[in-house]
Amino acid sequence: MNVLCRLAVISLLCGSTQANAADTPNLVASLKQGGYVLVFRHTATDDSQKDVYPFKFDDVSAQRQLSEKGRDMARQIGTSIRELAIPIGDVYTSRLNRAIEAGKLISGREVTPVEALTDSSNASASGMANPTGANAKAGQAVRQLVDAAPKAGTNTFLVTHKTNIADAFGKDAGDVQEGEAFAYRASTTGAAAFVGRIKPADWSAKAGK
C-alpha cells in the first residue's frame, strides 16, 4: 500500500470511531484470543508539574507524573484486564516515567521503554494541547510497532502520548482521552487493522458482567 493510500485508510478509520463504539463489548471479549495491539495513552497526570526539555529521563522530578487519579485509573484497568483473562505479551512504553508507571500498573509486569513511543511534542506546550499529527517520522515509528505481530496467543500493549497517537493515526485521533486505548488486529499480509477504541470505563463495565 503506498503512502497516500495508507493515509487515506488511517483517516477513514479514525473518522469511524462512532460506528465502532457499539462494538466495544465484543471487541474487549475478542482480546482473549490474542492477536491485537493496544495503543494506550497514559492515564491522568498532575498538570501542576512540567516536563523539563531536553528530557531528563533519569530525573523523575524533571517530568510530569501520574496523579493519584491516574495511578488508580491504571490499576483499575489492569485489574479488569486480569479479571477478563486477557493475555498480555510484550509491553512497550515511552521513556517518560508517567508512561512507564502506567504501563506497569496496567500490565502488572516490567515494561520496555522505547524512543518510538516517547513524547513527540518535545515538551512543547502547544504540541501537547493541540497535536497536529504532522510529525511523519514519529508517526511511522509508532505504526511500525503497531504492525508488528504479537507473540502467539497474546496481545501487545503500547503506552504512549497524545501527540504520538495523533502523529501515527491522524489529527482526529488527537481527542484520545487519558487511559483510552486504540485497538488494532494484527495481519499476516500487511498493516494491522483498526478495530475500535476502548475507554477506561469500558474495561470495568465488561469485567463486571
Sequence and secondary structure as in RCSB ss.txt:
>XXXX:A:sequence
MNVLCRLAVISLLCGSTQANAADTPNLVASLKQGGYVLVFRHTATDDSQKDVYPFKFDDVSAQRQLSEKGRDMAR
QIGTSIRELAIPIGDVYTSRLNRAIEAGKLISGREVTPVEALTDSSNASASGMANPTGANAKAGQAVRQLVDAAP
KAGTNTFLVTHKTNIADAFGKDAGDVQEGEAFAYRASTTGAAAFVGRIKPADWSAKAGK
>XXXX:A:secstr
  HHHHHHHHHHHHHTHHHHHTTHHHHHHHGGG  EEEEEE   B TT    SS  TT GGGS  B HHHHHHHH
HHHHHHHHTT  EEEEEE SSHHHHHHHHHHHSS  EE GGGS TTTT HHHHHS  S  HHHHHHHHHHHHS  
 TT EEEEEE HHHHHHHH GGGGG  TT EEEEE  SSSS EEEEEE HHHHHHHHT 
